[in-house]
Structures are given as C-alpha cells and as structure tokens.
Amino acid sequence: MTADGERDDVMVNGMTVTGMSLEALDSVAWDELETAHPREPVEDIPRALRLLALAGAGATEENCYPLYSLVTRDGGRTPSAAAAALPFVIALAADPAMGARVALVELLVAMQAPALTDEDWTGAWALLADSEPTVRRAAIPLAAGLVRLLERWRVETVPTVRLPLLLALGEAASGEARVDRTGDAFDEARAVLANVLAGDDPVLWVAAVHASAGLDRELPVRQMDRLIEVFSDPAHRPRFEEVWYTPDVDGPWTREDLVRSTAWMLAHDPDAELSFAVRLVETADRTKDAALCREALDLAWRLLTERRSVEAALLPLAGGLLTHPDGAVRLRAANMLAVLGPAAAPYADRLAELLDDNAADEYLDGTVGEIARWALARTGDPRALPGLIEQLRAQEEEQGRGYVIGDPRRPDIKDVLIPLRAHADVLLPSMRETIRQGGARGGATRGFLEVLEAWGEDALPALPDLLPLLADTWTALHVVAVLAAMGPAAASAVPALHACEVFDSPGNHHAVASAAVRIGGDRAAALQFFGDAVLAAAEPWHGPIGALAEFGLDAAPYADRVRIAMENSTHWPRLTAAITLWAITGQAEPSMQVLEEFVLPIADGGDGFGFLREALQALIGMGEVSPAIRAALLAVRQSERRLSAEGGYPMILRDKELRDLVEHALACAGPCSGETC
C-alpha cells in the first residue's frame, strides 16, 4: 500500500492487497465483535492492522504487539474478532515487501485455537514454503500435523530450517503415537528420525535424539556416550549456535542450552541424569573446557538441591575443582562444598587457600573467597572466623544485590552464624561493633538480631548494645524477641523494654508485655499473665497458647481451654494447641492423633515442612511416636526428595535439619532415657 492509498495487484486468499486491502478492512462489522479483553475496544484491531499496512517495509515487531492482547487469549475463550482479523494477518505475513514478517507469523501461531479451526488457513500454510528461511522457520508450528511437515522436510535444504523441522516432526509423531501408531505419515516420520540417527552430522544427530525422545524415552540414556562425546568436542560447539533455532526461542541455542535440555530428557532415570552431569564435568575438566564444566556443574547443583543421594558422587568432584583455573568453576565447586557442610572437611585446607580469591561469575552471587569462608564455617573450621562478620556486614549493605533463588548464592546471615553458637565469644565483639556503628537502620543489624535470638543466653554480652535499638520501630520488636530468648538473665532490660517504641497495635503491645514477663524472673507471675491472656481471648485459639507449654504441668488448670482451641482450629493454632496440651497434661493423647495429621502427609509427598518441624520437636519431647507416625517417618527417611520448598541452598540445609529431627524422633520411638531423647 502506498502512502496515497494506491494498491498493487497481488492476490492473497482472494483479496487484492499490498499487505492487505484497507477497503476490505473497513468493510468488517468490527462493532459487532469483541476483543480478548473487554476493556480494550474492538476498534483497536483495525487501527493496529491499518498501521501495519501503512508502515509496509518499515513495520517493526513492536507494531505487532497490540494485536496479541486483542486477538489472542492464553487458556481462555478465543475472541470473536480473531476470526475477522485472521485473513488480514495472513495477508500481511505473506507480503514479501512487508516488514516484521517473522513477528506476524509468530502472531499467527499465537492465534491458533480450536475456535479458528474452520477458518481458511491456506495462506498461513503457504508460509512453510516461503522464500525467506526465517519466515519458513517461524511458520513450522502452523503445519498442524505430520503431512505438511513431511512435505517440507523432503525439499528443505537450509540447515537452520531443517533442524527445527526435524524437532517438529518428532513432536508431532510423539503426539500421534499417543493416539495411533499406524499410518503412512507416522511410519515415514519414524523413518526420517531413524535415518538421521544413523547419519554422520553430529548436531543434527543430537536433534534427532531430542526429536525421538517422545517416542522412545530411553533413547537418550542409551545414547549417553555419544551425547557426551558430541558435547565435549570443542569443534562442534559453534555449530550448535549456527543451526539450532526453534520458532519459540529468540536467537540460537548454544551448546550449553542443549546440555541443559538434554539433561531434562534423562530426568526419568536419576542414575543416568547424575552420570551425565558427572561425566561431563570430568570430561570438561580433562579437556579444559570451562564453559562446558560450568554448565555441567549447574546441572549437578540442581540435582544436589533435589536429591540427597547425589551428595556422595558430587563431594569429591567439587573438591577436585577447587584448584580449577576458571574462577566461575571454582565458585560453583565452593558452593557445593559449603552446602555439604561437615562432609567437606577433607577439603578445608584448599578452602582456606581460597579466602582471598575474588573470582566471580557474572550470573551468580558472591565471590569464591566469600563462599569458601562459608564452606569453612560449615565444617566448623576456626579459620573461617576472622573477617566473617565484616564480610557479612558488607554483603547486607551492598546496593543492588540480586540473585536467582535456585542458583548458588551467598547465604543469609542466619544460615552462617546460627550454627556457630559455640564460637559466640569470638564473634560477638565484631557483631556488637557492627550493631553500634550501623544502629537500628544498619543493613546487617536485623540479620544479627535474628542470630542473637537463636543464641539466647549466649548473646547476653550484647545486651548493652541492644537497648538503644528499642527506641526505633524498625528494630524494637526484633530486640524484644532477643530479650525474651535471653530469659531472666536479661532482667535488667525490663525498664527499657517498657519504654520501647513499637507501632500501636494490640499484638505489638502484647509482645512487649510478654517479653517483660519472661525476663522478669517471676515464674508464677508469668504463668498468670499468659494464662489470663488465654482465658480472655475472644476465640480460644487467639490467645498465647504456645507460651503455656514452657510451664509444663503447672499450666494444667488451663487444659480445658487449650483442648477447646485444639478441637476448633486448624493449621498452626491446632498444632500449637496439641503440643501445648501434651506439655501441660503429660498425656500423649489426644495430642498424638493431631500430630499425625501434620506428619503423615509428608510421607505421601506433602510439603508442610514447617508443621513437620514443630511436630517432630514435640515428638522428641514426648519421647514416643505412634505406629502410624513411625511408619511415616521411616518412609520419609527413605525418600530421595529434599524436605524443603525454599529453593537453592536452603533446600539442602533445611532438609538436613529435618532429617536429623526425623532420626532423633525415631530413636525416641521406643523406651529411652531422657538424655537420649
């Protein structure tokens, strides 16, 4: 279409267009149709199409964007205007003089829906034979079946189109196989795949393995040796980026991308998946292929966060890579050793040598030295302590820090320091100095307060530095929690506690009062305080029921109220009430039945890991478990999965913590002494 509205005589789907006919566009009764979103007027569709037509060769991908929200709907009902817009989009995409043709073809792919099956797609299918390879490649998903894909395969010669055609053939054949494994097209597709698998083009061969996996999921396992050979050959690496394109991904796939997607095809066979990762690392280390080594280690990291059984295989692998010349490889190795904790002790000397290693990876959080220090700390090595607090402070005060949750990263302060309680005397001076310098708004202050709360009485020397923080609402409640954890040893802080600044709400004021009672040292007064609060609660489960548990049998007069709360609540209130009822009555039932509700689901794949932790701690205190709980815990003990849903390194740490509790609870299942349980 020229600027003055003149048209060339080009026929597309019976329409005379250059791109499309503006007269035909105006003849559609758009006001009788609807867009994908009620808030967007249907007039925007012809407006967007008109702008594209007028832009002609100057049309861009951005010009196509408005149509996505107007004529496509993810997972919902196809808008009525989509059928009216379809021939115009096809006409624009088919025009050789049109700009953004690939984007228009991708729009057609997005428009495919059952509601448009009866529309005329002939012009769209013709794009499979377009003179432009990028258009042909983008049009592959429009083929809608084996027949058209095979027609194109027989004549296609351009590698960047041929490879995605092969992948599409495999996907279509796999889909057809789920319905019917007979028919000439299906047989021909199988023959095509078999022929490529027998060929000598290594990259196309890998594509054939991917394409065939839907028909034979064991094929990648059987072909693992050659897959590793192809991926490990440096001569093949650039070839992947030259020819491996798919319509749904912008840009080429790299060899590393293919390593990742190949690993997913092995996921049904855990041993094969692990072997694939380990062998790639070993081969890449031997051939000095740092890029492949990094990718294989990323795969190994994912397996480590998912399955506990891989630890034994990955420990020596990571230990051996601490001296690798590539800093990004050393960083990944150090992260693995850090999460493996005490098992990494044999590599402590190597880790200590890396404390000043500033190597990093542009996509990962932290330096080799930072992670090496954490790994040393996890083994209990005192060489990790000098400079640790300063490092953590710098980390928390860092501006713009970002990371992917599932990737290796620097640990949170609590995960580094809480396990180092035995070294509190060494660490506290630096922590106190950091708190004094940073004050309530210091980047690391709240993180350190969380650690001090977990350390309890061992944090008492820091008491003078905590009191000023009670004057700031940003830290006051955190300090309140620390004081409560210190107990009567912090009794001198009661006056400051009563004067602290918190946001005005009943919950905050109650937290302050509770802490004051706890550290006051008068056990009877504290019991009276919490007991009255439980009785006065508007609903039984709203009161501080959990606080009564620490008073044991002395709190027995409140048992009826606690029982009512347990019987009329769910989730945390029910679990807390059940644990408290046992603590104040000394009777396992009916609390044990309630604990079963929070333990048994984990054995069947449940993810209530916070509930499980509380339940296990209660069972250990009770010194017994029911037969049903014992069976569930035995099943959990044998399970491969990580008992965490947090992502990244916490998956491994939390899993280890819960599994230790499982073992302790099982040890308490039979007759035992108080010292054992």
VOGU-3710 file (C-alpha; in Angstrom, 3 decimals, decimal comma):
1> mtadgerddv> 0,000/0,000/0,000  1,447/3,346/-0,980  1,099/6,485/1,118  -1,740/7,813/-1,049  -3,762/4,623/-0,783  -2,896/3,124/-4,207  -2,854/-0,695/-4,386  -0,766/-3,172/-6,335  -2,494/-6,198/-7,820  -1,416/-9,004/-5,504
11> mvngmtvtgm> -3,837/-11,804/-4,647  -3,809/-13,396/-1,193  -6,738/-15,582/-0,178  -8,769/-13,939/-2,956  -8,019/-10,455/-1,646  -6,269/-7,782/-3,716  -3,624/-6,308/-1,420  -0,197/-4,966/-0,848  -0,137/-6,467/2,611  -3,920/-6,233/2,634
21> slealdsvaw> -6,863/-4,197/1,368  -7,796/-1,272/3,528  -11,248/-1,252/1,901  -11,767/-4,840/2,987  -10,597/-3,917/6,457  -13,189/-1,152/6,652  -15,961/-3,445/5,431  -15,798/-5,685/8,517  -18,529/-5,053/11,104  -15,995/-4,701/13,906
31> deletahpre> -18,504/-3,153/16,304  -20,343/-6,476/16,436  -17,216/-8,310/17,611  -15,197/-8,467/20,833  -11,521/-8,385/21,747  -9,720/-10,667/24,130  -10,181/-8,168/26,939  -13,435/-6,244/27,478  -11,558/-3,106/28,453  -9,860/-2,897/25,067
41> pvedipralr> -12,112/-1,508/22,303  -12,513/-3,616/19,192  -11,682/-0,571/17,061  -8,080/-1,028/18,154  -7,826/-4,108/15,916  -8,432/-2,434/12,525  -6,383/0,501/13,757  -3,394/-1,745/14,501  -3,779/-3,609/11,205  -4,040/-0,330/9,288
51> llalagagat> -0,859/0,993/10,916  0,988/-2,177/9,965  -0,195/-1,980/6,361  0,771/1,656/6,038  4,162/1,017/7,624  4,916/-1,601/4,952  8,590/-2,430/4,841  9,131/-0,186/7,844  6,847/-2,228/10,096  8,518/-3,486/13,264
61> eencyplysl> 7,910/-6,204/15,806  6,635/-3,561/18,219  3,874/-2,676/15,726  2,547/-6,228/16,138  2,430/-6,231/19,935  -1,017/-4,592/20,349  -2,658/-7,375/18,358  -1,529/-10,056/20,810  -3,715/-8,710/23,592  -6,581/-8,070/21,188
71> vtrdggrtps> -6,929/-11,316/19,236  -5,247/-13,997/21,383  -6,179/-15,268/24,808  -3,982/-17,613/26,790  -6,015/-20,550/28,026  -9,314/-18,700/27,619  -12,051/-18,264/25,073  -10,931/-17,076/21,651  -12,364/-13,597/20,996  -14,812/-13,321/18,119
81> aaaaalpfvi> -12,697/-10,630/16,476  -9,865/-13,127/15,968  -11,638/-14,823/13,052  -12,232/-11,466/11,376  -8,610/-10,405/11,866  -7,109/-13,714/10,714  -7,171/-13,168/6,905  -5,647/-9,712/7,312  -2,814/-11,011/9,473  -2,186/-13,814/6,965
91> alaadpamga> -2,150/-11,289/4,114  0,356/-9,075/5,894  2,613/-12,013/6,786  2,513/-13,297/3,199  3,554/-9,987/1,639  7,281/-10,213/0,693  7,577/-6,435/0,907  6,236/-6,310/4,443  8,443/-5,647/7,436  8,251/-7,695/10,667
101> rvalvellva> 7,088/-10,766/8,752  8,517/-13,158/11,314  6,650/-11,333/14,095  3,441/-11,573/12,058  3,942/-15,312/11,563  4,513/-15,681/15,298  1,245/-13,809/15,830  -0,492/-16,367/13,588  0,999/-19,155/15,679  -0,353/-17,489/18,823
111> mqapaltded> -3,773/-17,144/17,189  -4,116/-20,885/16,592  -7,077/-22,159/18,586  -9,844/-24,751/18,211  -12,346/-21,937/17,662  -10,494/-20,949/14,469  -10,049/-24,459/13,071  -12,736/-23,955/10,413  -11,238/-20,695/9,179  -9,166/-20,580/5,989
121> wtgawallad> -5,523/-21,163/6,939  -4,370/-21,938/3,398  -2,342/-18,751/3,152  -0,705/-19,463/6,500  0,298/-22,968/5,427  1,821/-21,489/2,282  4,308/-19,695/4,522  6,009/-23,056/5,102  7,349/-22,715/1,556  8,118/-19,003/1,713
131> septvrraai> 11,288/-17,821/0,014  12,624/-16,396/3,273  14,150/-19,083/5,583  13,351/-17,175/8,782  9,696/-16,991/7,739  9,647/-20,712/6,922  11,154/-21,495/10,300  8,671/-19,322/12,180  5,809/-20,958/10,268  6,690/-24,513/11,305
141> plaaglvrll> 4,162/-24,567/14,208  1,434/-23,673/11,673  1,877/-27,016/9,894  -0,552/-28,681/12,299  0,349/-32,290/11,583  2,844/-34,702/10,084  1,724/-34,468/6,471  2,737/-30,836/5,903  5,886/-31,235/7,971  6,969/-34,214/5,869
151> erwrvetvpt> 6,222/-32,343/2,656  8,531/-29,577/3,785  11,205/-31,964/5,066  11,514/-33,612/1,640  12,513/-30,347/-0,024  14,035/-28,227/2,755  17,788/-27,743/2,447  18,596/-24,804/4,740  20,094/-26,216/7,992  18,551/-23,539/10,223
161> vrlplllalg> 15,109/-24,595/8,998  15,804/-28,283/8,566  16,769/-28,795/12,217  13,626/-27,254/13,756  11,597/-29,174/11,154  13,120/-32,378/12,478  12,251/-31,406/16,050  8,685/-30,601/14,982  8,412/-33,951/13,209  9,421/-35,735/16,387
171> eaasgearvd> 6,952/-33,762/18,473  4,118/-34,380/16,023  4,952/-38,070/15,751  5,002/-38,369/19,537  1,591/-36,737/19,747  0,202/-39,025/17,096  1,735/-42,057/18,773  -0,330/-41,389/21,864  -3,420/-41,880/19,719  -2,417/-44,252/16,951
181> rtgdafdear> 0,973/-45,656/15,923  -0,189/-46,587/12,430  -0,412/-44,701/9,159  1,918/-43,815/6,323  2,809/-40,373/7,717  3,692/-41,793/11,116  5,828/-44,533/9,549  7,589/-42,022/7,317  8,301/-39,749/10,267  9,800/-42,648/12,191
191> avlanvlagd> 11,920/-43,485/9,157  13,139/-39,903/8,888  14,206/-39,889/12,519  15,918/-43,265/12,198  17,756/-42,100/9,113  19,116/-39,003/10,830  20,088/-41,023/13,889  22,163/-43,187/11,575  23,736/-40,170/9,893  27,079/-38,521/10,465
201> dpvlwvaavh> 26,028/-34,912/11,191  26,651/-34,668/14,970  24,443/-31,639/15,609  21,544/-32,948/13,542  22,048/-36,276/15,299  21,576/-34,597/18,679  18,412/-33,001/17,286  17,203/-36,448/16,220  17,792/-37,750/19,735  15,714/-34,889/21,106
211> asagldrelp> 13,058/-35,406/18,446  12,859/-39,143/19,127  12,752/-38,961/22,928  8,971/-38,590/22,934  8,692/-41,909/21,094  11,452/-43,682/22,989  12,375/-42,031/26,278  15,203/-44,498/26,867  16,984/-43,435/23,684  18,913/-40,557/25,349
221> vrqmdrliev> 20,022/-42,970/28,073  21,272/-45,492/25,534  22,994/-42,773/23,539  24,625/-41,062/26,509  28,162/-41,981/25,463  27,825/-40,299/22,092  25,937/-37,338/23,544  28,821/-36,685/25,909  31,285/-37,165/23,055  29,479/-34,630/20,844
231> fsdpahrprf> 29,007/-32,058/23,590  32,631/-32,419/24,669  34,123/-31,910/21,215  35,103/-28,221/21,003  34,829/-28,344/17,209  31,078/-28,903/17,458  30,371/-26,069/19,886  29,995/-23,224/17,326  27,974/-25,479/15,046  25,113/-25,601/17,554
241> eevwytpdvd> 24,760/-21,830/17,514  24,934/-21,786/13,735  21,982/-24,087/13,082  19,957/-24,798/16,226  16,986/-22,483/16,058  13,439/-23,106/17,215  10,380/-20,967/16,466  9,600/-20,383/20,126  13,029/-19,040/21,127  14,640/-15,770/20,082
251> gpwtredlvr> 18,145/-16,401/18,852  20,081/-19,638/18,505  20,502/-22,339/21,110  24,018/-22,709/22,474  25,721/-25,971/23,228  25,211/-25,219/26,906  21,477/-24,746/26,322  21,384/-28,179/24,720  23,266/-29,789/27,606  20,582/-28,421/29,911
261> stawmlahdp> 17,652/-29,609/27,811  19,272/-32,992/27,253  19,537/-33,456/30,999  15,781/-32,920/31,332  15,260/-35,859/28,978  17,168/-38,029/31,452  15,134/-36,950/34,483  13,093/-40,172/34,485  16,324/-42,085/35,187  18,046/-40,464/38,202
271> daelsfavrl> 21,179/-42,577/37,873  21,572/-41,631/34,215  20,940/-37,965/34,934  23,630/-37,932/37,621  26,053/-39,887/35,455  25,510/-37,412/32,621  26,420/-34,479/34,854  29,421/-36,149/36,499  30,902/-37,442/33,258  30,504/-34,083/31,562
281> vetadrtkda> 32,290/-32,367/34,442  35,106/-34,900/34,378  35,486/-34,693/30,612  35,320/-30,893/30,578  37,916/-30,712/33,344  40,194/-33,017/31,405  39,833/-31,071/28,140  39,998/-27,638/29,851  36,537/-26,754/28,535  35,482/-24,259/31,214
291> alcrealdla> 32,146/-23,350/29,592  31,030/-26,974/29,487  32,293/-27,553/33,018  30,255/-24,620/34,309  27,101/-25,866/32,607  27,564/-29,413/33,889  28,143/-28,077/37,400  24,922/-26,098/37,153  23,164/-29,350/36,324  24,904/-31,039/39,252
301> wrllterrsv> 23,802/-28,192/41,539  20,183/-28,674/40,528  20,428/-32,375/41,286  22,050/-31,606/44,619  19,138/-29,388/45,629  16,630/-32,048/44,584  18,081/-35,366/45,715  20,162/-36,196/48,744  21,671/-39,376/47,266  23,847/-37,426/44,826
311> eaallplagg> 25,977/-35,977/47,628  28,488/-38,830/47,711  29,194/-38,556/43,989  29,461/-34,774/43,921  31,621/-34,247/47,020  34,944/-35,442/45,527  34,054/-33,880/42,196  33,638/-30,448/43,781  36,693/-30,885/45,983  38,857/-31,613/42,978
321> llthpdgavr> 37,699/-28,470/41,175  38,758/-26,019/43,887  42,048/-25,541/42,039  40,473/-25,197/38,589  41,932/-22,289/36,590  38,464/-20,894/35,829  37,123/-18,777/38,687  33,478/-19,450/37,839  34,157/-23,183/38,122  35,862/-22,707/41,496
331> lraanmlavl> 32,870/-20,660/42,650  30,436/-23,463/41,807  32,652/-26,054/43,455  32,919/-23,996/46,643  29,143/-23,608/46,772  28,695/-27,367/46,613  31,147/-27,945/49,421  29,503/-25,235/51,510  26,084/-26,862/51,431  27,563/-30,293/52,093
341> gpaaapyadr> 28,842/-28,965/55,419  30,926/-31,232/57,649  31,373/-33,749/54,833  33,602/-31,168/53,118  36,106/-31,150/55,991  38,742/-33,103/53,985  38,984/-30,086/51,671  39,333/-27,489/54,427  42,959/-26,653/53,589  42,091/-25,996/49,949
351> laellddnaa> 39,151/-23,843/51,004  41,362/-21,849/53,348  43,685/-21,105/50,435  40,757/-19,518/48,587  39,726/-16,996/51,253  41,253/-14,131/49,279  40,030/-15,364/45,899  37,895/-12,592/44,359  36,913/-14,536/41,245  33,202/-14,405/40,427
361> deyldgtvge> 30,628/-15,222/37,777  28,514/-12,543/36,133  25,376/-14,632/36,608  25,954/-15,825/40,181  26,030/-14,062/43,540  29,242/-13,859/45,536  32,957/-14,452/45,091  34,994/-17,605/45,523  36,500/-16,240/48,727  33,133/-15,415/50,275
371> iarwalartg> 31,716/-18,855/49,559  34,944/-20,578/50,631  34,692/-18,841/54,017  31,117/-20,073/54,397  32,191/-23,590/53,438  34,922/-23,482/56,092  32,411/-22,236/58,646  30,080/-25,107/57,790  32,857/-27,563/58,603  33,474/-25,829/61,951
381> dpralpglie> 36,958/-24,718/60,923  38,057/-21,680/63,019  39,958/-20,266/60,027  36,587/-19,048/58,768  36,026/-16,738/61,739  38,475/-13,836/61,193  36,761/-11,326/58,929  33,484/-13,259/58,802  31,341/-10,592/60,467  32,841/-7,857/58,319
391> qlraqeeeqg> 32,143/-9,906/55,210  28,513/-10,461/56,190  28,058/-6,802/57,010  29,402/-5,761/53,608  27,119/-8,273/51,944  23,999/-6,906/53,632  24,948/-3,290/52,954  25,617/-3,964/49,291  23,392/-1,976/46,968  21,573/-3,629/44,090
401> rgyvigdprr> 22,344/-7,204/45,058  20,267/-9,676/43,104  20,186/-13,410/42,562  18,062/-16,254/41,240  16,597/-18,146/44,175  17,509/-21,583/42,860  21,096/-20,700/41,915  24,153/-20,858/44,174  24,427/-17,637/46,174  25,830/-16,060/49,300
411> pdikdvlipl> 23,972/-17,311/52,356  21,747/-15,293/54,640  23,352/-14,154/57,882  21,259/-16,529/59,967  22,401/-19,562/57,986  26,035/-18,683/58,536  26,029/-17,613/62,166  23,298/-19,519/63,999  25,216/-22,821/63,649  28,338/-21,068/65,057
421> rahadvllps> 26,869/-20,555/68,527  29,826/-22,390/70,048  32,026/-19,550/68,738  29,838/-16,766/70,119  32,644/-15,478/72,337  34,830/-14,922/69,255  32,122/-13,496/67,004  30,186/-11,296/69,411  32,710/-8,446/69,677  32,578/-7,803/65,930
431> mretirqgga> 28,816/-8,244/65,848  28,387/-5,740/68,670  30,650/-3,239/66,950  28,678/-3,617/63,730  25,406/-3,050/65,585  26,796/0,026/67,335  28,074/1,514/64,095  25,059/0,648/61,958  22,394/1,358/64,538  18,781/0,374/64,040
441> rggatrgfle> 18,868/1,084/60,307  22,165/-0,625/59,582  21,944/-3,096/56,711  23,117/-6,048/58,801  21,526/-5,129/62,137  18,273/-7,053/61,830  20,095/-10,088/60,474  22,388/-10,107/63,500  19,398/-9,728/65,825  17,905/-12,883/64,374
451> vleawgedal> 21,142/-14,688/65,186  21,268/-13,317/68,722  17,718/-14,521/69,324  18,744/-18,041/68,288  21,816/-17,873/70,531  19,700/-16,997/73,563  21,674/-16,608/76,778  24,980/-16,877/74,903  24,186/-13,476/73,372  23,919/-11,785/76,782
461> palpdllpll> 27,166/-9,768/76,436  25,477/-7,843/73,608  22,685/-6,607/75,889  24,057/-3,019/76,326  24,210/-2,620/72,538  20,649/-3,831/72,072  18,881/-1,427/74,409  19,305/1,659/72,151  17,610/-0,273/69,353  14,396/-0,408/71,403
471> adtwtalhvv> 13,857/3,252/70,557  13,359/2,576/66,822  10,277/0,829/65,455  12,470/-0,735/62,762  14,263/-2,936/65,292  12,308/-2,732/68,558  10,252/-5,903/68,146  13,323/-7,826/66,986  15,149/-6,791/70,143  12,092/-7,744/72,189
481> avlaamgpaa> 12,379/-11,256/70,750  16,087/-11,387/71,595  15,452/-10,342/75,191  12,723/-12,954/75,564  15,150/-15,601/74,283  17,779/-14,490/76,811  15,292/-15,078/79,618  15,767/-13,939/83,230  19,449/-13,218/82,563  18,264/-10,072/80,768
491> asavpalhac> 16,099/-8,869/83,659  17,963/-5,568/83,844  16,411/-4,627/80,498  12,828/-4,554/81,836  12,662/-0,743/82,296  13,971/-0,140/78,760  11,581/-2,754/77,475  8,564/-0,970/78,916  9,706/2,262/77,247  10,370/0,786/73,807
501> evfdspgnhh> 8,873/2,201/70,606  6,563/-0,068/68,619  3,743/0,607/66,217  0,489/0,969/68,121  -1,316/-2,360/67,865  -2,537/-4,889/70,453  -0,221/-7,569/69,107  2,875/-5,418/69,447  2,000/-4,282/72,954  1,323/-7,866/73,968
511> avasaavrig> 4,705/-8,962/72,608  6,443/-6,341/74,737  4,477/-7,291/77,837  5,151/-10,982/77,214  8,885/-10,397/76,965  8,884/-8,332/80,138  7,155/-11,124/81,998  9,516/-13,755/80,604  12,680/-11,948/81,634  11,281/-10,707/84,915
521> gdraaalqff> 12,166/-13,979/86,610  8,832/-14,451/88,406  7,603/-17,775/87,038  4,270/-17,641/88,825  3,570/-14,117/87,553  4,487/-15,166/84,044  2,142/-18,159/84,168  -0,636/-15,945/85,483  -0,020/-13,444/82,690  -0,181/-15,977/79,864
531> gdavlaaaep> -2,997/-17,959/81,454  -5,180/-14,871/81,836  -4,468/-13,906/78,219  -5,542/-17,344/77,019  -8,773/-17,209/79,007  -9,530/-13,654/77,892  -9,063/-14,285/74,157  -12,167/-13,675/72,051  -11,643/-17,070/70,442  -9,837/-19,921/72,202
541> whgpigalae> -7,186/-20,178/69,514  -6,379/-16,439/69,552  -4,563/-16,448/72,871  -0,849/-17,136/73,502  -1,463/-20,852/73,931  2,046/-21,854/72,939  3,524/-19,837/75,805  1,821/-22,116/78,339  3,860/-25,123/77,174  7,032/-23,901/78,889
551> fgldaapyad> 5,312/-24,098/82,273  4,621/-27,808/81,964  2,229/-29,363/84,472  1,969/-26,071/86,353  -0,258/-24,853/83,498  -2,634/-27,841/83,803  -5,543/-25,640/85,042  -5,775/-24,218/81,512  -6,002/-27,618/79,828  -9,725/-27,397/79,054
561> rvriamenst> -9,281/-24,079/77,267  -6,335/-25,457/75,305  -8,313/-28,574/74,400  -11,172/-26,432/73,080  -8,714/-24,460/70,969  -7,246/-27,653/69,562  -10,633/-29,126/68,689  -11,911/-25,979/66,983  -8,968/-24,808/64,901  -6,765/-25,843/62,000
571> hwprltaait> -3,182/-25,390/60,828  -0,766/-23,684/63,241  -3,316/-22,998/66,015  -4,377/-26,653/66,064  -0,804/-27,945/66,059  0,296/-25,454/68,719  -2,659/-26,332/70,930  -1,969/-30,068/70,574  1,676/-29,648/71,564  0,742/-27,411/74,489
581> lwaitgqaep> -1,950/-29,819/75,693  0,599/-32,598/75,941  3,114/-30,321/77,662  0,707/-29,222/80,387  -1,019/-32,576/80,960  1,768/-35,073/80,322  -0,687/-37,213/78,346  0,146/-38,277/74,800  -3,470/-38,471/73,692  -5,299/-36,819/72,075
591> smqvleefvl> -2,256/-34,756/71,049  -0,616/-37,679/69,253  -3,590/-38,041/66,923  -3,310/-34,388/65,991  0,418/-34,684/65,388  -0,328/-37,494/62,947  -2,279/-35,001/60,834  0,897/-32,996/60,296  3,410/-35,841/59,924  1,653/-38,480/57,822
601> piadggdgfg> 1,039/-36,256/54,749  4,789/-35,669/54,353  5,292/-39,374/53,642  2,797/-39,054/50,789  4,510/-36,085/49,166  3,083/-33,279/51,290  5,046/-30,059/51,709  4,037/-28,825/55,173  7,653/-28,823/56,307  7,202/-26,084/58,896
611> flrealqali> 4,439/-28,131/60,533  6,673/-31,190/60,377  9,488/-29,417/62,208  7,217/-28,401/65,085  5,639/-31,845/65,237  8,996/-33,610/65,295  10,313/-31,402/68,078  7,179/-32,205/70,072  7,561/-35,934/69,449  11,154/-35,806/70,623
621> gmgevspair> 9,995/-34,059/73,790  7,274/-36,664/74,290  9,750/-39,489/73,841  7,347/-41,622/71,840  5,620/-41,866/68,470  2,505/-43,659/67,329  2,814/-46,661/64,981  1,380/-44,555/62,149  3,916/-41,790/62,731  6,745/-44,278/62,940
631> aallavrqse> 5,767/-45,788/59,596  5,545/-42,324/58,052  8,939/-41,292/59,394  10,525/-44,476/58,073  9,093/-43,644/54,650  10,411/-40,087/54,902  13,822/-41,414/55,890  13,960/-43,476/52,678  12,690/-40,712/50,418  15,044/-39,063/47,961
641> rrlsaeggyp> 13,476/-35,629/47,873  14,637/-32,653/49,850  12,348/-31,790/52,736  12,137/-28,141/51,780  10,389/-25,923/49,270  12,619/-22,858/49,621  14,832/-23,220/46,544  18,621/-23,095/46,268  20,955/-23,806/49,155  18,199/-23,649/51,843
651> milrdkelrd> 16,717/-26,783/50,277  19,779/-28,718/51,391  20,245/-27,078/54,786  16,594/-27,394/55,811  16,480/-30,961/54,568  19,464/-31,873/56,729  17,896/-30,198/59,768  14,588/-32,018/59,326  16,230/-35,357/58,662  18,241/-35,017/61,865
661> lvehalacag> 14,956/-34,455/63,702  13,433/-37,474/61,972  16,317/-39,640/63,172  16,002/-38,266/66,686  12,259/-38,890/66,750  12,700/-42,450/65,517  15,343/-43,034/68,183  12,780/-41,909/70,733  10,132/-44,249/69,393  10,981/-46,950/71,875
671> pcsgetc> 11,991/-46,950/75,527  14,770/-44,438/76,095  16,270/-42,209/78,703  15,708/-38,501/78,855  19,358/-37,995/77,882  18,828/-39,914/74,636  15,606/-38,243/73,591
//
